[in-house]
Amino acid sequence: MKRRRFLQWATLGAIGGLTRTVRSAGSRRGANARVVVVGGGFAGSACALHLRKFDPDLQVTLIDPDERYFTCPLSNEVLIDERDLASITVTRDGARRAKVQVIRDRVAGIDARAHEVHLESKRTLGFSRLVLAPGIRFLTEQIAGYDEQTAELMPHAWRAGEQTQRLASQLHQMGEGGVVAISVPAGLYRCPPAPYERASLIAHYLAKRKPRAKILIFDSNNHFPKQDLFTAAWQALYPGIIEWIPPAEGGGVLRIDPSTMTLYTASGAHRVAVANLIPPQAPAQLAMDSGLAAGHGWCPIEPLTFESTLQRDIHVIGDACIADDMPKSASAAVSQSRQCASAIAALLAGRDVPPPVFDSVCYSAFAPDRGIRIPGHFQVRDGRIQSVSSSPLDGSTRNDARLPGDSERWYAQIREEAFAPASPTGQRGFAEAPASR
């Protein structure tokens, strides 16, 4: 998906004349209607399943090169041996049981005018509607000295899987009294509370195993989600272990020297034992090459349908799209996929698009048995997806207690909605492996 071929096809698409209204599906409705979904993460996989649910006669094709997908939710627990990688691994079996055609391949280019997707295998797929859920790419070049090779020494682990294991191994091998650095990028990035949950869980691990160790959070932001609650938890649970460094105190990492494990900020040089560098982020290259991204980098969409405002009959969901007040999170992506699938089914059938009801929930752990629930509720108002006032309890610690079962049930629910509807035999489309705790 990272190749720049076929850029000219995307730019030939019908860009002009699009308005912020819900359009009909035109001449591509009917029994032969086909929706192609690109990207098999939470957004894309959930959308494919919901399309089959809303219109069982619809031809739905899911394109992703990987048979297995490692979920970012709960992956921070893998870092500290609270669970293993198998417990956050899913497969495409649920999509196949739902009669979604699964093609393991990469997209080489999109011809918006011809309504065609061109694969690296030289295969071409026509579509009535296209759903793009490409996720993010990492702007490593914005940190001097950082690139994909350096990421093996200083893993970001912002895609779960091999890098999660690499970072976990570095934490386990670090000597007593070592310093762990976590850098947080400026701008929009996937799962805003996750760096601070990661710091919390690593601190929990260090307090038990390496109590003289320390965590430095080099933050490019002056504030972060639920900062008061995280700060209070750190003071109570991990006094002296976590130090948060905002931009005014030299928090942003400007360059690195991987040979000496040194990070350079406005405050000087910092040599560390483990460096978890989370780079700035933008939509995956395919979204850029296909003419779906605006000047600021993310993909503008119609909030009722998630149809691109730049390319007709192409929808963008998940981390790559501009969803206004909605966070870039797994549960938000699943909520978007639900509305997008419902809208596409309605458009192809010539019906009105139903009004959306969006939600998202994030569980952020302070420790394996403590944390907060951060819910969000959203409606489309004045052409934007806007946050709706929440319950007074939303985002509170509820006496600073979170039963592990709460996040487990939430995770099981969004994972099943995205990857694994129940089969008649009760099987699930994910790797059955219990958490280690």
LOMIGU-384844 format. One record per residue (C-alpha): residue number from 1; x, y, z. Coordinates in nm, 3 decimals, decimal comma. Layout:
N
NUM	X	Y	Z
...
end
This chain:
437
1	0,000	0,000	0,000
2	0,298	0,229	0,029
3	0,383	0,244	-0,339
4	0,323	0,564	-0,530
5	0,215	0,402	-0,855
6	-0,107	0,501	-1,027
7	-0,120	0,844	-0,864
8	-0,248	0,987	-1,188
9	-0,552	0,760	-1,176
10	-0,667	0,898	-0,842
11	-0,631	1,258	-0,948
12	-0,848	1,193	-1,253
13	-1,142	1,109	-1,024
14	-1,449	1,327	-1,007
15	-1,319	1,578	-0,756
16	-1,517	1,881	-0,862
17	-1,880	1,950	-0,787
18	-1,906	1,751	-0,464
19	-2,128	1,908	-0,203
20	-2,193	1,829	0,161
21	-2,509	1,634	0,081
22	-2,595	1,266	0,070
23	-2,583	1,149	-0,291
24	-2,759	0,860	-0,459
25	-2,559	0,559	-0,573
26	-2,621	0,627	-0,942
27	-2,614	0,344	-1,193
28	-2,409	0,101	-0,988
29	-2,689	-0,030	-0,769
30	-2,853	-0,366	-0,801
31	-2,775	-0,733	-0,765
32	-2,424	-0,691	-0,902
33	-2,328	-0,413	-0,660
34	-1,987	-0,471	-0,512
35	-1,818	-0,296	-0,222
36	-1,442	-0,332	-0,187
37	-1,291	-0,265	0,155
38	-0,920	-0,193	0,175
39	-0,756	-0,250	0,513
40	-0,833	-0,523	0,763
41	-0,793	-0,348	1,096
42	-1,081	-0,265	1,329
43	-1,240	-0,016	1,087
44	-1,213	-0,212	0,763
45	-1,291	-0,556	0,900
46	-1,591	-0,431	1,098
47	-1,722	-0,245	0,794
48	-1,703	-0,558	0,578
49	-1,897	-0,759	0,835
50	-2,158	-0,486	0,882
51	-2,207	-0,456	0,506
52	-2,294	-0,825	0,491
53	-2,527	-0,779	0,785
54	-2,712	-0,480	0,640
55	-2,737	-0,630	0,290
56	-2,676	-1,008	0,270
57	-2,698	-0,993	-0,111
58	-2,417	-0,744	-0,141
59	-2,082	-0,860	-0,280
60	-1,819	-0,756	-0,026
61	-1,445	-0,797	-0,076
62	-1,186	-0,730	0,194
63	-0,826	-0,665	0,085
64	-0,539	-0,696	0,332
65	-0,197	-0,860	0,292
66	-0,194	-1,020	0,636
67	-0,384	-1,324	0,759
68	-0,325	-1,223	1,120
69	-0,383	-0,888	1,284
70	-0,247	-0,781	1,623
71	-0,477	-0,544	1,809
72	-0,336	-0,230	1,965
73	-0,596	-0,239	2,248
74	-0,445	-0,428	2,543
75	-0,107	-0,450	2,369
76	0,053	-0,242	2,645
77	-0,017	-0,535	2,876
78	0,198	-0,756	2,653
79	0,494	-0,529	2,733
80	0,484	-0,622	3,101
81	0,392	-0,992	3,077
82	0,030	-0,943	3,183
83	-0,077	-1,121	2,864
84	0,088	-1,279	2,561
85	0,080	-1,175	2,198
86	-0,148	-1,461	2,101
87	-0,423	-1,317	2,321
88	-0,442	-1,002	2,102
89	-0,416	-1,186	1,770
90	-0,712	-1,218	1,531
91	-0,754	-1,386	1,192
92	-0,981	-1,342	0,890
93	-1,193	-1,647	0,966
94	-1,489	-1,440	1,087
95	-1,501	-1,246	0,760
96	-1,489	-1,566	0,555
97	-1,773	-1,721	0,756
98	-1,977	-1,407	0,686
99	-1,918	-1,471	0,314
100	-1,684	-1,180	0,271
101	-1,433	-1,245	-0,005
102	-1,091	-1,207	0,157
103	-0,798	-1,129	-0,073
104	-0,450	-1,128	0,076
105	-0,276	-0,868	-0,136
106	-0,166	-0,505	-0,141
107	-0,326	-0,224	-0,335
108	-0,097	-0,073	-0,596
109	-0,335	0,202	-0,706
110	-0,693	0,321	-0,725
111	-0,859	0,447	-1,046
112	-1,139	0,659	-0,904
113	-1,289	0,744	-1,244
114	-1,305	0,381	-1,364
115	-1,409	0,252	-1,019
116	-1,120	0,007	-1,012
117	-0,871	-0,114	-0,752
118	-0,540	-0,240	-0,890
119	-0,351	-0,495	-0,680
120	0,020	-0,565	-0,667
121	-0,056	-0,913	-0,800
122	-0,173	-0,738	-1,122
123	-0,534	-0,824	-1,048
124	-0,800	-0,555	-1,103
125	-1,124	-0,531	-0,904
126	-1,421	-0,316	-1,001
127	-1,634	-0,156	-0,732
128	-1,964	0,022	-0,687
129	-1,838	0,173	-0,364
130	-1,491	0,160	-0,213
131	-1,416	0,179	0,159
132	-1,064	0,277	0,249
133	-0,945	0,197	0,601
134	-0,570	0,226	0,548
135	-0,467	0,332	0,898
136	-0,163	0,549	0,957
137	0,194	0,592	0,847
138	0,479	0,712	1,065
139	0,658	1,038	0,987
140	0,992	0,917	1,120
141	1,176	1,177	0,913
142	1,047	1,449	1,146
143	1,291	1,325	1,413
144	1,649	1,370	1,290
145	1,833	1,040	1,293
146	1,518	0,828	1,314
147	1,409	0,592	1,036
148	1,261	0,245	0,993
149	1,593	0,076	1,073
150	1,641	0,287	1,383
151	1,293	0,187	1,494
152	1,430	-0,161	1,556
153	1,666	-0,015	1,818
154	1,414	0,238	1,947
155	1,079	0,071	1,877
156	0,760	0,273	1,873
157	0,534	-0,034	1,911
158	0,247	0,181	1,780
159	0,153	-0,107	1,557
160	0,115	-0,415	1,771
161	0,310	-0,728	1,684
162	0,683	-0,768	1,631
163	0,766	-0,425	1,772
164	0,559	-0,498	2,082
165	0,773	-0,804	2,145
166	1,091	-0,608	2,073
167	1,006	-0,334	2,323
168	0,902	-0,592	2,583
169	1,235	-0,771	2,542
170	1,428	-0,446	2,588
171	1,239	-0,369	2,908
172	1,307	-0,716	3,045
173	1,677	-0,700	2,960
174	1,733	-0,349	3,095
175	1,961	-0,331	3,394
176	1,863	-0,209	3,739
177	1,855	0,170	3,756
178	1,805	0,215	3,382
179	1,605	0,498	3,226
180	1,312	0,435	2,993
181	1,220	0,721	2,760
182	0,878	0,756	2,596
183	0,839	1,031	2,338
184	0,490	1,156	2,251
185	0,434	1,331	1,915
186	0,253	1,655	1,852
187	-0,061	1,669	1,641
188	-0,314	1,396	1,579
189	-0,208	1,041	1,653
190	-0,361	0,702	1,722
191	-0,517	0,658	2,069
192	-0,427	0,979	2,257
193	-0,428	0,830	2,613
194	-0,217	0,527	2,517
195	0,134	0,672	2,577
196	0,038	0,758	2,934
197	-0,119	0,418	2,994
198	0,204	0,267	2,861
199	0,408	0,475	3,105
200	0,181	0,363	3,388
201	0,206	-0,007	3,311
202	0,581	0,005	3,256
203	0,611	0,185	3,591
204	0,409	-0,096	3,750
205	0,654	-0,348	3,604
206	0,961	-0,150	3,709
207	0,835	-0,090	4,063
208	0,819	-0,467	4,114
209	1,125	-0,578	3,916
210	1,363	-0,281	3,892
211	1,262	-0,028	4,156
212	1,560	0,206	4,096
213	1,464	0,254	3,730
214	1,292	0,567	3,601
215	1,061	0,672	3,315
216	1,095	1,002	3,131
217	0,800	1,110	2,916
218	0,926	1,356	2,653
219	0,600	1,517	2,545
220	0,549	1,747	2,249
221	0,212	1,854	2,396
222	0,140	2,090	2,683
223	-0,150	1,878	2,805
224	-0,275	1,523	2,761
225	-0,609	1,342	2,810
226	-0,717	1,302	3,173
227	-0,387	1,446	3,286
228	-0,505	1,519	3,639
229	-0,616	1,158	3,690
230	-0,297	1,010	3,547
231	-0,081	1,245	3,752
232	-0,263	1,161	4,074
233	-0,230	0,789	4,003
234	0,144	0,822	3,931
235	0,202	1,007	4,256
236	0,008	0,749	4,453
237	0,132	0,432	4,285
238	0,476	0,516	4,147
239	0,627	0,807	4,341
240	0,953	0,920	4,188
241	0,941	0,679	3,892
242	0,759	0,879	3,621
243	0,868	1,227	3,515
244	0,655	1,410	3,257
245	0,848	1,671	3,057
246	0,631	1,918	2,855
247	0,758	2,132	2,565
248	0,830	2,430	2,791
249	1,082	2,212	2,975
250	1,236	2,063	2,661
251	0,997	1,775	2,612
252	0,995	1,742	2,234
253	1,261	1,508	2,092
254	1,445	1,688	1,811
255	1,705	1,430	1,710
256	1,855	1,105	1,826
257	2,184	0,920	1,822
258	2,093	0,550	1,820
259	2,458	0,442	1,856
260	2,471	0,592	2,205
261	2,096	0,573	2,283
262	2,089	0,950	2,326
263	1,788	1,175	2,275
264	1,836	1,545	2,212
265	1,573	1,796	2,319
266	1,572	2,170	2,378
267	1,694	2,098	2,731
268	2,000	1,902	2,616
269	2,114	1,543	2,570
270	1,952	1,251	2,751
271	2,113	0,908	2,743
272	1,869	0,627	2,815
273	1,861	0,248	2,835
274	1,532	0,201	2,644
275	1,382	0,452	2,401
276	1,019	0,415	2,297
277	0,993	0,679	2,024
278	0,638	0,732	1,898
279	0,671	0,929	1,571
280	0,428	1,189	1,435
281	0,157	1,029	1,222
282	-0,042	1,083	0,903
283	-0,275	0,872	0,685
284	-0,124	0,570	0,513
285	0,050	0,647	0,186
286	-0,229	0,491	-0,020
287	-0,470	0,760	0,100
288	-0,224	1,028	-0,002
289	-0,151	0,874	-0,341
290	-0,521	0,827	-0,414
291	-0,604	1,195	-0,377
292	-0,807	1,145	-0,060
293	-0,605	1,360	0,177
294	-0,641	1,736	0,218
295	-0,354	1,981	0,248
296	-0,311	1,918	0,620
297	-0,267	1,548	0,557
298	-0,584	1,376	0,684
299	-0,886	1,270	0,477
300	-1,199	1,490	0,479
301	-1,530	1,304	0,470
302	-1,906	1,362	0,474
303	-2,001	1,293	0,838
304	-2,326	1,109	0,756
305	-2,173	0,861	0,513
306	-1,793	0,888	0,548
307	-1,778	0,942	0,175
308	-1,471	1,138	0,074
309	-1,533	1,502	-0,010
310	-1,252	1,471	-0,267
311	-1,342	1,149	-0,451
312	-1,690	1,027	-0,539
313	-1,803	0,677	-0,425
314	-1,500	0,631	-0,201
315	-1,544	0,624	0,176
316	-1,267	0,668	0,434
317	-1,301	0,537	0,790
318	-1,078	0,479	1,089
319	-0,759	0,658	1,180
320	-0,706	0,813	0,834
321	-1,027	1,018	0,821
322	-1,114	1,354	0,970
323	-1,386	1,261	1,218
324	-1,386	1,597	1,397
325	-1,434	1,537	1,771
326	-1,405	1,158	1,752
327	-1,070	1,019	1,870
328	-0,850	0,794	1,661
329	-0,925	0,475	1,853
330	-1,040	0,121	1,789
331	-1,386	0,166	1,936
332	-1,438	0,490	1,742
333	-1,333	0,310	1,424
334	-1,587	0,034	1,486
335	-1,859	0,294	1,545
336	-1,766	0,467	1,220
337	-1,768	0,139	1,030
338	-2,121	0,069	1,150
339	-2,251	0,400	1,017
340	-2,051	0,379	0,695
341	-2,183	0,030	0,617
342	-2,539	0,135	0,697
343	-2,503	0,441	0,473
344	-2,360	0,241	0,182
345	-2,637	-0,019	0,205
346	-2,895	0,261	0,200
347	-2,732	0,445	-0,089
348	-2,706	0,132	-0,302
349	-3,072	0,055	-0,233
350	-3,186	0,412	-0,303
351	-3,297	0,470	0,057
352	-3,235	0,762	0,288
353	-2,922	0,733	0,498
354	-3,015	0,671	0,864
355	-2,898	0,928	1,120
356	-2,578	0,822	1,293
357	-2,521	0,748	1,659
358	-2,149	0,744	1,732
359	-1,970	0,634	2,045
360	-1,626	0,540	2,165
361	-1,483	0,393	2,483
362	-1,122	0,376	2,592
363	-0,997	0,195	2,899
364	-0,669	0,338	3,023
365	-0,489	0,143	3,291
366	-0,289	0,292	3,577
367	-0,201	-0,062	3,682
368	-0,329	-0,407	3,579
369	-0,621	-0,370	3,824
370	-0,674	0,007	3,820
371	-0,757	0,269	3,563
372	-1,026	0,478	3,404
373	-1,300	0,439	3,149
374	-1,309	0,726	2,897
375	-1,634	0,715	2,697
376	-1,741	0,948	2,421
377	-2,077	1,018	2,260
378	-2,110	1,204	1,930
379	-2,372	1,341	1,693
380	-2,364	1,516	1,357
381	-2,443	1,882	1,407
382	-2,390	2,170	1,164
383	-2,207	1,940	0,926
384	-1,959	1,817	1,188
385	-1,926	1,520	1,422
386	-1,950	1,686	1,761
387	-1,908	1,556	2,112
388	-2,222	1,526	2,323
389	-2,218	1,592	2,696
390	-2,142	1,279	2,895
391	-2,249	1,146	3,231
392	-2,083	1,304	3,538
393	-1,919	0,967	3,601
394	-1,766	0,946	3,254
395	-1,390	0,968	3,270
396	-1,379	0,953	3,649
397	-1,181	0,694	3,840
398	-1,488	0,576	4,026
399	-1,283	0,556	4,346
400	-0,974	0,482	4,135
401	-1,083	0,124	4,078
402	-1,124	-0,067	3,756
403	-1,198	-0,435	3,763
404	-0,993	-0,619	3,500
405	-1,315	-0,778	3,378
406	-1,450	-0,441	3,261
407	-1,182	-0,387	3,000
408	-1,182	-0,756	2,908
409	-1,554	-0,747	2,831
410	-1,517	-0,423	2,634
411	-1,228	-0,569	2,437
412	-1,412	-0,892	2,364
413	-1,713	-0,695	2,241
414	-1,533	-0,468	1,994
415	-1,308	-0,753	1,881
416	-1,602	-0,973	1,802
417	-1,788	-0,695	1,623
418	-1,482	-0,622	1,410
419	-1,342	-0,968	1,344
420	-1,545	-1,258	1,466
421	-1,923	-1,294	1,461
422	-2,031	-1,612	1,631
423	-2,063	-1,912	1,402
424	-2,327	-2,183	1,442
425	-2,062	-2,400	1,606
426	-1,969	-2,128	1,850
427	-1,625	-2,076	1,697
428	-1,463	-1,736	1,683
429	-1,235	-1,583	1,425
430	-0,950	-1,508	1,660
431	-0,665	-1,701	1,811
432	-0,795	-1,851	2,133
433	-0,524	-1,793	2,391
434	-0,585	-1,699	2,753
435	-0,416	-1,401	2,911
436	-0,120	-1,501	3,121
437	-0,249	-1,346	3,436
end
